[in-house]
């Protein structure tokens, strides 16, 4: 496996986690797919096809964060909300106000969320505890920040 994009960080000097300790900490937050009303979900996954959360080779660790997001474009939500607003306008005789439109959009979002497509991605990270490096395979600092937050 090759890393395509690197975001490099320095580990704190007192970072002394062993493979077993790190594996226990990651196992406490395993990946679980999005629920019907969740926009995103993230958790730790195995970097290989087995059931361990940390792959340790030669004193180096490989870990993987799995992220699942629901894809629901705002244009779709706005279009369905506009249709519902027209129906409400016909019933009430006047256009819905700003507050009512916000409520309509939230209701449409909750209605469409269970039918939205999902996208999964794995973000791999390499840890060199002796050298004090954390390298994340992410194209942008924002993506790397997800791993840092999860750690």
Secondary structure, DSSP 4 states (H G I P E B T S, - for coil): ---SS-EEEEPPTT----HHHHHHHHHTTB-----TT-SEEEEEE-SSSSS-S-EEETTEEEEEEEEEEEE--HHHHHHHHHHHHHHHHHHHSS---HHHHHHHHHHHHHHHHTTSEEEEEEEEEEEETTTTEEEE--SSHHHHHHHHHH-
